[in-house]
Amino acid sequence: MKKQALIFLAEGFEEVEALTVVDLLRRAEIETKMVSITGDKKVTGSHGIAVEADVLFAEADVTESDAYILPGGMPGTRNLEACAPLIDVLNQANEKGKLLCAICAAPLVLGVNHLLEGKKASCYPGFEKDLRGALVSYNPVSKQDNVITSRGMGTAISFAAEIIKTLLDEKTAEEIKESIIYK
């Protein structure tokens, strides 16, 4: 059965972190949907780049995905954090052992909602205090159990590759990296 991933977009998301992940997961043939939490399919990133999401949160089937992905960026991360229906979905996904992924500032969404308890987690410098209960890591990408976190835009390819490796296998992740000339 084909793997599925959802990436949640809020006003002010970090464009490179979101679109790099979407691009690489789709290259790996993981069905990846961009989900707008704004009520509008057009979502503008933190650098003024507007992106059209595939589906609105209210219309998306958010219960059957294999991975739930949060890009960073400001104020995007704070907008994700303030979305109670999204937090409910993340809690339910965690209870089912589904993959929770967050990059840059977005691991704080998992941290303040106690989804990182006892797990290794990376984030953008300065957000460590928000990783409540986590074992803070300064690695570019951290994975423990059902959680993958990463430090920022410069680690987006490695972050996406770890998601691919986890959902599919290491061979596919390596093939995707090689196909884009990533060493």
C-alpha positions as a Markdown table, in Angstrom:
| # | Residue | x | y | z |
|---|---|---|---|---|
| 1 | Met | 0.0 | 0.0 | 0.0 |
| 2 | Lys | 1.3 | 3.4 | -0.9 |
| 3 | Lys | 2.6 | 5.6 | 2.0 |
| 4 | Gln | 0.9 | 8.9 | 2.7 |
| 5 | Ala | 2.2 | 12.1 | 4.2 |
| 6 | Leu | 0.5 | 15.4 | 5.2 |
| 7 | Ile | 2.4 | 18.6 | 5.5 |
| 8 | Phe | 0.5 | 21.4 | 7.3 |
| 9 | Leu | 0.9 | 25.0 | 6.0 |
| 10 | Ala | 0.1 | 28.1 | 8.0 |
| 11 | Glu | 0.6 | 31.7 | 7.1 |
| 12 | Gly | 4.3 | 32.5 | 7.6 |
| 13 | Phe | 5.7 | 29.0 | 7.0 |
| 14 | Glu | 9.3 | 28.6 | 5.9 |
| 15 | Glu | 9.0 | 27.9 | 2.1 |
| 16 | Val | 12.2 | 25.9 | 1.6 |
| 17 | Glu | 11.5 | 23.6 | 4.5 |
| 18 | Ala | 8.0 | 22.9 | 3.3 |
| 19 | Leu | 8.6 | 22.6 | -0.5 |
| 20 | Thr | 11.8 | 20.7 | -0.2 |
| 21 | Val | 10.1 | 18.0 | 1.8 |
| 22 | Val | 7.1 | 17.9 | -0.5 |
| 23 | Asp | 9.3 | 17.7 | -3.6 |
| 24 | Leu | 11.5 | 14.9 | -2.3 |
| 25 | Leu | 8.7 | 12.8 | -0.8 |
| 26 | Arg | 6.8 | 13.0 | -4.1 |
| 27 | Arg | 9.9 | 12.0 | -6.0 |
| 28 | Ala | 10.0 | 8.9 | -3.7 |
| 29 | Glu | 6.3 | 8.3 | -4.7 |
| 30 | Ile | 5.0 | 9.0 | -1.2 |
| 31 | Glu | 1.5 | 10.5 | -1.6 |
| 32 | Thr | 2.1 | 13.9 | -0.1 |
| 33 | Lys | -0.6 | 16.5 | 0.4 |
| 34 | Met | -0.1 | 20.1 | 1.4 |
| 35 | Val | -2.9 | 20.9 | 3.9 |
| 36 | Ser | -3.8 | 24.6 | 4.6 |
| 37 | Ile | -4.9 | 25.3 | 8.2 |
| 38 | Thr | -5.9 | 28.8 | 7.1 |
| 39 | Gly | -9.3 | 28.2 | 5.5 |
| 40 | Asp | -7.8 | 29.3 | 2.2 |
| 41 | Lys | -5.9 | 27.1 | -0.2 |
| 42 | Lys | -3.5 | 30.0 | -0.9 |
| 43 | Val | -1.0 | 30.2 | 1.9 |
| 44 | Thr | 1.8 | 32.8 | 2.0 |
| 45 | Gly | 5.2 | 31.9 | 3.5 |
| 46 | Ser | 7.4 | 33.9 | 5.7 |
| 47 | His | 9.3 | 35.3 | 2.7 |
| 48 | Gly | 6.2 | 36.4 | 0.7 |
| 49 | Ile | 6.0 | 33.3 | -1.5 |
| 50 | Ala | 2.4 | 32.2 | -2.0 |
| 51 | Val | 1.7 | 28.5 | -2.4 |
| 52 | Glu | -1.5 | 26.7 | -3.2 |
| 53 | Ala | -2.2 | 23.9 | -0.9 |
| 54 | Asp | -3.8 | 20.7 | -2.2 |
| 55 | Val | -6.6 | 20.7 | 0.4 |
| 56 | Leu | -8.1 | 22.7 | 3.3 |
| 57 | Phe | -7.7 | 21.2 | 6.8 |
| 58 | Ala | -11.5 | 21.1 | 7.2 |
| 59 | Glu | -11.8 | 19.0 | 4.0 |
| 60 | Ala | -8.8 | 16.7 | 4.5 |
| 61 | Asp | -8.9 | 13.2 | 5.7 |
| 62 | Val | -6.3 | 13.7 | 8.4 |
| 63 | Thr | -6.8 | 10.4 | 10.2 |
| 64 | Glu | -5.2 | 7.9 | 7.8 |
| 65 | Ser | -1.8 | 9.4 | 7.0 |
| 66 | Asp | 1.5 | 7.7 | 7.8 |
| 67 | Ala | 3.4 | 10.9 | 8.5 |
| 68 | Tyr | 2.4 | 14.4 | 9.8 |
| 69 | Ile | 4.9 | 17.1 | 8.9 |
| 70 | Leu | 5.3 | 20.6 | 10.3 |
| 71 | Pro | 7.6 | 23.1 | 8.5 |
| 72 | Gly | 9.1 | 25.9 | 10.6 |
| 73 | Gly | 9.2 | 29.6 | 9.9 |
| 74 | Met | 7.7 | 32.6 | 11.7 |
| 75 | Pro | 5.0 | 33.3 | 12.3 |
| 76 | Gly | 4.0 | 30.0 | 10.7 |
| 77 | Thr | 5.2 | 27.9 | 13.6 |
| 78 | Arg | 3.1 | 30.0 | 16.1 |
| 79 | Asn | 0.1 | 29.7 | 13.8 |
| 80 | Leu | 0.5 | 25.9 | 13.7 |
| 81 | Glu | 0.8 | 25.9 | 17.5 |
| 82 | Ala | -2.4 | 27.9 | 17.8 |
| 83 | Cys | -4.5 | 25.6 | 15.7 |
| 84 | Ala | -6.4 | 23.4 | 18.2 |
| 85 | Pro | -7.8 | 21.0 | 15.6 |
| 86 | Leu | -4.2 | 20.3 | 14.3 |
| 87 | Ile | -3.0 | 19.7 | 17.9 |
| 88 | Asp | -5.8 | 17.2 | 18.3 |
| 89 | Val | -4.7 | 15.4 | 15.1 |
| 90 | Leu | -1.1 | 15.3 | 16.2 |
| 91 | Asn | -2.1 | 13.8 | 19.6 |
| 92 | Gln | -4.2 | 11.2 | 18.0 |
| 93 | Ala | -1.5 | 10.3 | 15.4 |
| 94 | Asn | 1.1 | 10.0 | 18.3 |
| 95 | Glu | -1.2 | 7.7 | 20.2 |
| 96 | Lys | -1.3 | 5.4 | 17.1 |
| 97 | Gly | 2.5 | 5.6 | 16.7 |
| 98 | Lys | 2.3 | 7.5 | 13.5 |
| 99 | Leu | 5.3 | 9.5 | 12.3 |
| 100 | Leu | 5.5 | 13.1 | 13.6 |
| 101 | Cys | 8.0 | 15.3 | 11.8 |
| 102 | Ala | 9.0 | 18.9 | 12.5 |
| 103 | Ile | 11.8 | 21.2 | 11.3 |
| 104 | Cys | 13.3 | 24.5 | 12.5 |
| 105 | Ala | 11.1 | 26.2 | 15.0 |
| 106 | Ala | 8.2 | 23.7 | 14.5 |
| 107 | Pro | 9.5 | 21.1 | 17.0 |
| 108 | Leu | 8.2 | 23.5 | 19.6 |
| 109 | Val | 4.7 | 22.6 | 18.5 |
| 110 | Leu | 5.4 | 19.0 | 19.5 |
| 111 | Gly | 7.3 | 20.1 | 22.6 |
| 112 | Val | 4.8 | 22.4 | 24.2 |
| 113 | Asn | 2.2 | 19.7 | 23.6 |
| 114 | His | 4.3 | 17.1 | 25.4 |
| 115 | Leu | 4.9 | 14.9 | 22.3 |
| 116 | Leu | 8.6 | 14.9 | 22.8 |
| 117 | Glu | 8.8 | 13.5 | 26.3 |
| 118 | Gly | 11.9 | 11.4 | 26.6 |
| 119 | Lys | 12.8 | 11.6 | 22.9 |
| 120 | Lys | 15.8 | 13.0 | 21.2 |
| 121 | Ala | 14.9 | 16.2 | 19.3 |
| 122 | Ser | 16.6 | 18.9 | 17.3 |
| 123 | Cys | 15.4 | 22.4 | 16.6 |
| 124 | Tyr | 16.5 | 25.9 | 15.4 |
| 125 | Pro | 18.8 | 27.5 | 17.9 |
| 126 | Gly | 16.9 | 29.4 | 20.6 |
| 127 | Phe | 13.9 | 27.1 | 20.7 |
| 128 | Glu | 15.5 | 24.4 | 22.9 |
| 129 | Lys | 13.5 | 25.6 | 25.9 |
| 130 | Asp | 10.2 | 24.7 | 24.1 |
| 131 | Leu | 11.2 | 21.1 | 23.6 |
| 132 | Arg | 9.6 | 20.1 | 26.9 |
| 133 | Gly | 10.8 | 16.8 | 28.2 |
| 134 | Ala | 13.0 | 16.2 | 25.1 |
| 135 | Leu | 16.6 | 15.1 | 25.1 |
| 136 | Val | 17.9 | 18.1 | 23.1 |
| 137 | Ser | 20.2 | 17.2 | 20.3 |
| 138 | Tyr | 22.3 | 19.5 | 18.1 |
| 139 | Asn | 22.4 | 17.0 | 15.3 |
| 140 | Pro | 21.1 | 18.2 | 11.9 |
| 141 | Val | 18.3 | 15.6 | 12.1 |
| 142 | Ser | 17.2 | 13.5 | 15.1 |
| 143 | Lys | 15.0 | 10.5 | 15.0 |
| 144 | Gln | 13.7 | 8.5 | 17.9 |
| 145 | Asp | 10.7 | 6.2 | 17.9 |
| 146 | Asn | 8.0 | 7.9 | 15.9 |
| 147 | Val | 9.5 | 11.4 | 15.9 |
| 148 | Ile | 11.8 | 13.1 | 13.4 |
| 149 | Thr | 13.0 | 16.6 | 14.0 |
| 150 | Ser | 15.5 | 18.9 | 12.3 |
| 151 | Arg | 17.3 | 22.2 | 12.8 |
| 152 | Gly | 16.4 | 24.4 | 9.8 |
| 153 | Met | 16.4 | 25.3 | 6.2 |
| 154 | Gly | 19.9 | 24.1 | 5.6 |
| 155 | Thr | 18.9 | 20.6 | 6.9 |
| 156 | Ala | 15.7 | 20.3 | 4.8 |
| 157 | Ile | 17.1 | 17.7 | 2.4 |
| 158 | Ser | 18.5 | 15.5 | 5.2 |
| 159 | Phe | 15.2 | 15.9 | 7.0 |
| 160 | Ala | 13.2 | 14.8 | 4.0 |
| 161 | Ala | 15.6 | 11.9 | 3.3 |
| 162 | Glu | 15.1 | 10.6 | 6.9 |
| 163 | Ile | 11.3 | 10.7 | 6.4 |
| 164 | Ile | 11.7 | 8.7 | 3.2 |
| 165 | Lys | 14.1 | 6.2 | 4.9 |
| 166 | Thr | 11.6 | 5.8 | 7.7 |
| 167 | Leu | 8.5 | 5.4 | 5.5 |
| 168 | Leu | 10.1 | 3.4 | 2.8 |
| 169 | Asp | 13.7 | 2.3 | 3.1 |
| 170 | Glu | 17.3 | 3.6 | 3.1 |
| 171 | Lys | 17.9 | 2.5 | -0.5 |
| 172 | Thr | 15.1 | 4.8 | -1.8 |
| 173 | Ala | 16.3 | 7.7 | 0.4 |
| 174 | Glu | 19.9 | 7.3 | -1.0 |
| 175 | Glu | 18.6 | 7.1 | -4.6 |
| 176 | Ile | 16.6 | 10.3 | -4.1 |
| 177 | Lys | 19.6 | 12.1 | -2.6 |
| 178 | Glu | 21.8 | 10.8 | -5.5 |
| 179 | Ser | 19.3 | 11.9 | -8.1 |
| 180 | Ile | 19.5 | 15.5 | -6.9 |
| 181 | Ile | 23.3 | 15.5 | -6.5 |
| 182 | Tyr | 23.2 | 15.7 | -2.7 |
| 183 | Lys | 26.2 | 14.3 | -0.9 |
